[in-house]
Structure formats: structure tokens, C-alpha cells
Amino acid sequence: MDSVSFVFALLKIALILGFLVTLTAVLTWVERRQCALIQDRVGPNRAVVYVPGLALKLLAGGGGLGLGAALAAAGMALREHPKAMVVCFAAAAVVALAGVVGAVRVPSGTVGIRLAGMLHPVADGIKFITKEDFVPPNGDRLLHALGPIIALFPALVTLAVVPFGDTLAVQLGAGGNLWSRLAHGRIGWADSLRHYHAAVPRFGMPTLSPDLLPVPLQIVDLDVGILYIFALAGTGIIGAAVAGWSSDNKYALLGGLRAASQMVSYEVAMGLSLVGAFMISSSLRLDDIVRWQSEHTWGIFVQPFAFVLFLATAVAEQKRTPFDAPEGESEIVAGYFLEYSGMKFSMFMMGEYMELIVSSALLVTIFLGGYAIPFVHRDGITLAFGDRVLWQAALPHVALVALSVLVFFGKLLAVCFLQLFIRWTVPRFRYDQVMRLGWRRLLPAALVNMMLTGAALIAVDHASAGIDQALRIAADVCNAVVVLGFAYGGVAFVRFLASRPKPQQELLSTSAQRAHAQGGAHTSPMQA
Amino acid sequence: MEPLYSELDEGELELPSQPMTLNVGPAHPAMHGTVRCVLELSGETILKADVQIGYLHRGFEKMCERGTWSQVFPYVDRCNYVSPMLNNVGFALAVEKMLGVTVPERCQYYRVALGELARIADHLTCNGAMAMELGAFTPFLWFMKAREMIYDIMEEETGARITHSFGRVGGMAKPPTPAFAEMVRSAVPHVLAILAEGEGLLLRNRIFIDRLQGVGVIKPEDAVALGWTGPCLRSTGVPYDVRKAHPYLVYDRFDFDVPVGSAGDNWDRFMVRLEEIRQSARILEQCLAQMPKDGPINVEDPRIILPPKDEVYSTIEGTIQHFKIVMEGIQVPAGEVYSYTEGGNGELGFYLVSDGSGTPYRVRIRPPCFAVTGALQQLIEGLMVPDIVPTFGSLNMIGGECDR
């Protein structure tokens, strides 16, 4: 490995880890917000930082004016380009005005900053770090400490093989070693589009040429791909089992046993549910699976059954509701992490959220097109049904890569939110029902799915050209459905944001009316 | 080649094992009301259960023997902290039976209305908590929201949200507020709408159905033999409701149904309570329509009812009357009485003995929960550990009432 790819690998690791840890904190907040939304509660609003209003006024006013001044100076410097100068001056005026208005509108006195409850994860972090780290006196100290580490580790490292963007192709400049060639390289702005499309084909890997450096946006590109994820995720079982065993508590032991048996059972169905997807793309590498979907259509359209199976088994693997029998708080109190407190407990929770992110990433990669966007390829947008091209537009390579990264993370976030929603709407299974569902329903279903996929693949291989063409058109129709669905969803979302809900207030009692007349809400224990 | 261990039986190859003893409670999230279950487990299956009650025993019945008859009300409030109004009314009716007085009609309707509100609150709490303990948190909070509406009415009427101590021998502490009927009429549709919303999440949910149906089954004969009453008994198909079988207050004037189950499992107990909320809403509607707009709320008897405050301060008769009732208590004729009403969980009985003084000689409360909890052991034996949660939840055991 040369130094360039080493540095790139470090950068990618930093990006993914930073994203993972940040998203974990954000998801805890999202979960609280969502459940408050569903359950008609206020939700997180208690973590608050009090700041003197004067400081905020100074910050807003000073920041706005300072930024405005900087923009104005930039505008002066760009005197040769009148358009850019005008833009800079306009931006300077807007920013300065916004700063002044903000400074005026900040109330005097101390101001509580809540950020809609975003400070709760921070408060959680402080609490977890400063809390007593209790180890049961008769527990196994070593294993007790090892449990959360084993549980967290696989969740941290599994994202390594998931591609989070299209391969970035850097055109190397002339001269010297790789670093100096890279320094003189270019990454495909509009002027060199045509040259780029020759080197970077629409589909498949970029052609290897001495003056082109492909940077795959994936930490490692393993041939075993998804098997690596399954192998590592399997070790998470040991964490739960060890934690339950070492806690010297019968509830924890029951929880550890439940966790171990549940995860082992669902691992099988989970692996088999994906086999169909491998057969179709004939590769285990996640990058190939995404490329197949980019060329044809999203995996959810060719493997809809597997999507449902994988979603169900993934929720079971994360031990989240309705599969949270291992931690069933009303029967075995907290299950395998009953005797954990402080940061060790937090590691279990973080591991759970990270597993959620990982499984969402897998769902996105295998079933929802990964970083691919329908009708968008390496050479830009091609709106086509089969061979009939309706509209075509070229886009710069770097913009496409940036778009693919954004799309991947956007899809990931959406699937994470969707998975969080499940928790607040269903009760939990009993332990034997979990086992029955896993072995008697999901596993045979996965096997059937595998066989049906195989039969369909053979049929397609021997199909006539007409059917082949029809399938291609069907794939493009699916892509069009996705695009239309997203357009509709986007419009609906914007309309949702723009709408102002009218709060329903039922003032029943005089005490409520009195509180309302004084400008306050009728305080009740439910609002705590 | 000979197979290994050919001389061993298959049974000998198994590792020696013995049941695990698991102590559930008294401090355990599912054991609300501090009950202790000592379980012998084989894996997750309960081989033997030993249910122990009494952790919430506070000697209420004994405490009742040292104050006046009126001072018993706070104790019966705290017996059932989920539907205290029903206990208030039950005790008041028992003392009135001894005294041989009947409260005015308006008060009877008022008691029915407050009692049915309390019953709705009780069933909402029980069913919501049951769903929550099964992991369905959202319906629970929705039901609590509905309960808050009822508590708002209670607060407005009585000044307290939970322990009202609102009943009085021979009447109620206060007449209904002018807005009472309006508040109830505006709140009940909201409560029913929230109920329907919660049902939408639960009743067609396969997981929820599988967790409840066929779990914790009891035969009607066994339930009767154990002394079960209330929704738990009705879930087995026995249509015994004190309000229908032995109508008290004005219950015979209302048109309502007694919902019964058929299997006697957790699902039936859940469904019976849901339906009873609807029936209570029906009763409330008729009750508000029939309730006299004005009229006395208390009996016209100066030996029983405290005089108005201005009379206490301005007339000697009022002062003496007030002093006698407060210091000596209401003089209840010697004798004994058993009076029973339909509480939140079933037949709530008060067996009172009076020696003719202003202090009860004996107050014995017949809590419906005691008989119901007695069956917990036979209900959960043979089930799995997670089944304790819905089974115990559906019995709606209230520690304060069971242990007293």
C-alpha cells in the first residue's frame, strides 16, 4: 500500500467513524423526539444551557457584522469580476442585516438554549462518564468489563466494507512521485468532461490507466464483502452472553441466554435472506451489488420478499422492539445489561444504535440502491426506458460523486428514522414466539426466496431478447416510480414543514382556564 | 469399531440440572403493588410459583377504629388509589345503611357519575399498564392522556386529583360544580376517541393477540370458587355485576350491558375492561340527562351532616352541631352491616360493626383484589416468565386494597 492510499484510507475511516458516532448521538435524540411526537408529549426539553443574553447579542451582532465585512472585503478583491462582486456585496448586506436583527431579537437577561432537546445526548454523555461504574461484588470483573467492548466492537467496524459513494477518479498531473502528481491532478470539472467520460466509463470500474487514480469511497474493498459483516456481527452475540453471565444476577443471566439464542437464530435467516441478492448481482462485494442496482433497478424491486425478511431479522439482531425480549424491562428488568452503569451501559446502548445504523446501511446498499440515483450514471443524467432515450444531460464527475455521497447518507438517515418508528408502535414477543418466528417462518421463507430467485435467474438467462428488453423497460419503470415517489414525498414534506398545526386545547377545569389566562399551560404530571 | 459410551443410557448423558429459583419482587417493575413471586424455573417455564402478598400492609382496618366514622374516608381512598371515588361511595353507602338514611336523588346521581368516571380511569390505567408492560408504550401514554381528562374533572369537583376524600356519610362534601355536566359531556367523547385510537394499535396486532390469547386461563367454576368478582369474573362468562344483580343508588334506572368474556384468559379480561369503559360512558350519558338540576345534595339531618360554616360561626345550634360531629363523630346505632358495591375490580364490600359510639368498632374491607390475586399462582404455573406480566397486569391487583 502506498502512502497516498494509506492517507486516503485514514481520511475515510475518520469520516465514517465520525459520522457513526455523531449519528448515534443524533439518533438517541431522534428517538426521543419521535416518541414524544407519537405519544403526544413534550419530549426532550430539559437539558438547557443558560447564556447571558448580552453575550448572545454580541455574538450575533458581532458575528453578522464581521462576516459581512469579510464578504465585502472579498467583493472588493474580486473587482475584476463584476458578477461575483455584486454577489459578494449582496451576501455581505444580508449577513450583516441578519446579525443586527438577530442581536435585537435576542431577549435580555439569561437565555436558555435548548436546541429542541439536542443537548440531551450531551447531558447523557456527561452523566454516563461521571456515574459510578458499579461491578457486582461476586461478578467476574474481567468478563464484566469485556462484555460491552465485545458488544460495541463489531458495530464500529462493520461499516468498513460499505461503499458510501461512487469511486472518485482523480486525473493525475505530470511529474515526480505520486504526491506531487496528485497535487497537480484534477478531478473533472466541466472543461474536461469529455476526456473524463472516455477514462471513466458509464458502468463498471474506471479503466486503469497510469494517469488516473481511482479512489473508492469505501474503507476496504473486500472480496468477501458481506460475509465480513456477518462474521463480525456474529461476535456481538458473545458480548451479550458474556455480559449476562458475568453479572452474577439471575435476570441478567436469563437476558444473556435470550439474547444469545435470539441472535444466533436470526443470524441464519438474515444471511439466507440476502443470498438472492448475491445471486442476482453474482458478487459478494457490496460495491458490485450497488453497481448492479445502478445499471438496472433497486434491489427492493427484484427482491421485495428478501427486503421484508432482512428488515425483520435486522430488527431482531439489534434486539429492538418487538424483539426486545432479551432486555424486556417489565419481566427481566433490563436483561443482560441489568448490572451495568455509567459508560459501560452507554457502550451497550451505543452498540445498539450503531447496529441500527449498520443494518440501515446494509438495507440501503442492498435494497435501496446504495449511493446510486435512478437515471443518474457516471456521465450524468440519462432519462431512458430500455433503449429509448428521452433526455440526457452531462454533469461534472466531482459533482456526481459528491451527490452520490450525499444521497447515500440521506437514504441511510431516512431508513434509520423508519426503523426507529417501529419501536413505538408494537408490543414485544414472548421468547418462545421469537424462536418460533425465526425458525419456522423466516428461515423457510428465506430458503423459498432463494430457490425462487434461482429459478427466475435461470429463466431469465434462457429468455428471448424480447423478454430481456421488456425486463429492462420494467426496471426503468421501477426507477421512474422511485423518482416520482421521491418527488411526491419531497413536496409532501415541504408542505408538512410549511403547515402550522393548530394546537388543540381542551380547557375543562377552571384551574386550567386560570392557568391559561395567565399565559401558562395547565401543568400536569404528564408534562414532566 | 464400537460406538463410544455404548453402555450409557441416553438419560445419563444429560448434564445434571435442577430448577432455578428466581425471586420476582416485591421491588420489581411488573409487580406493581409490591407482590413477591418466588418462582422455580426450568429454563423459562415456571414449574412452581409462590405468590406472597402483604408487603403493602399498613393496618388500615385497625387505623379506622380510632377515628370517627367520617375519618375513615381518607383510608378507603388510599385503599384503591386508581378508583378512590368508588371506595368513598362504597363506604358512605355502608354507613348510611347502618344509619338507615338514603341520600337525596341528586346526590345518588352525582355519586353514580363520579363513580363511573373513576371506573373509566381505573380501566384505562389497567389496560394501558398491561399494554405498556408488554412493550407497547404508546397506547399507555394515550390512555394516560385520557385519564388526565377525567382527573381534571375530578380535580375541579373535589379539589384533588387522586385521593379525593370526597364522600361523606349522608351526602357528598360539595354539590356538583355548575360546569360538571358540561365538562363530562365534553371529556367523554375525547376519552372514547383516544380509546379507539389505542385499540387501533393493539387489537389487530398479531403480537399483542398472541401474547394475551389463551394465556392465564381460568374456568368459571374455579373463578367462582375462588371468590372472584368484577371484570375478571365476567371474563370467564359469569355475568355477575353488583350494579345489575343487586342494584344500588340509581343503577336500576340505567340501560347498560354487562360485557362478558368466554375463555377467561388475559385477552378476555382486557376486552371486558375495554367494553366496560364504553358502558360506563353510556351510564354517564343517561345519568347526566336524568340528574336533577338542583336540589339538596345531603340528607336533612343535623346529626349526620355538618352545618354550613356561616351557621357555625353565627348560631349556637350550629356551633354545638359542628362540635358534636367533629369531636364525637356521627352516632351510628349499634349493630353490624355488610354493604357491597361494584368497585373497579369487582365486589367491594364493607363489613362494619358499630357499638353505638361515634367510632367504628370494626371496619372490615372485602377487597376484590384479594380473591383475584389468590389465583395468580395457579394461573402462572406452567406458563413462561414473560407471561407473568400480562397475567398479573390483567388481574389489576391494587396493593393498597389487597394488603390494606
Chai-1 contact restraints between the chains, C-beta under 6 A:
chainA,res_idxA,chainB,res_idxB,connection_type,confidence,min_distance_angstrom,max_distance_angstrom,comment,restraint_id
A,I38,B,T138,contact,1.0,0.0,6.0,A-B,restraint_1
A,Q39,B,T138,contact,1.0,0.0,6.0,A-B,restraint_2
A,Q39,B,L141,contact,1.0,0.0,6.0,A-B,restraint_3
A,D40,B,K145,contact,1.0,0.0,6.0,A-B,restraint_4
A,K250,B,L22,contact,1.0,0.0,6.0,A-B,restraint_5
A,T321,B,G135,contact,1.0,0.0,6.0,A-B,restraint_6
A,P322,B,I207,contact,1.0,0.0,6.0,A-B,restraint_7
A,S330,B,P29,contact,1.0,0.0,6.0,A-B,restraint_8
A,S330,B,A30,contact,1.0,0.0,6.0,A-B,restraint_9
A,S330,B,E133,contact,1.0,0.0,6.0,A-B,restraint_10
A,S330,B,V389,contact,1.0,0.0,6.0,A-B,restraint_11
A,E331,B,A30,contact,1.0,0.0,6.0,A-B,restraint_12
A,E331,B,V385,contact,1.0,0.0,6.0,A-B,restraint_13
A,E331,B,P386,contact,1.0,0.0,6.0,A-B,restraint_14
A,E331,B,V389,contact,1.0,0.0,6.0,A-B,restraint_15
A,W424,B,T138,contact,1.0,0.0,6.0,A-B,restraint_16
A,V426,B,I207,contact,1.0,0.0,6.0,A-B,restraint_17
A,P427,B,L134,contact,1.0,0.0,6.0,A-B,restraint_18
A,P427,B,G135,contact,1.0,0.0,6.0,A-B,restraint_19
A,P427,B,A136,contact,1.0,0.0,6.0,A-B,restraint_20
A,P427,B,I207,contact,1.0,0.0,6.0,A-B,restraint_21
A,P427,B,F208,contact,1.0,0.0,6.0,A-B,restraint_22
A,R428,B,G135,contact,1.0,0.0,6.0,A-B,restraint_23
A,F429,B,I207,contact,1.0,0.0,6.0,A-B,restraint_24
A,R430,B,P386,contact,1.0,0.0,6.0,A-B,restraint_25
A,Y431,B,E44,contact,1.0,0.0,6.0,A-B,restraint_26
A,Q433,B,D210,contact,1.0,0.0,6.0,A-B,restraint_27
A,L508,B,D152,contact,1.0,0.0,6.0,A-B,restraint_28
A,L508,B,M183,contact,1.0,0.0,6.0,A-B,restraint_29
A,L508,B,A187,contact,1.0,0.0,6.0,A-B,restraint_30
A,S509,B,D152,contact,1.0,0.0,6.0,A-B,restraint_31
A,S509,B,E155,contact,1.0,0.0,6.0,A-B,restraint_32
A,S509,B,E156,contact,1.0,0.0,6.0,A-B,restraint_33
A,S524,B,E148,contact,1.0,0.0,6.0,A-B,restraint_34
A,M526,B,E148,contact,1.0,0.0,6.0,A-B,restraint_35
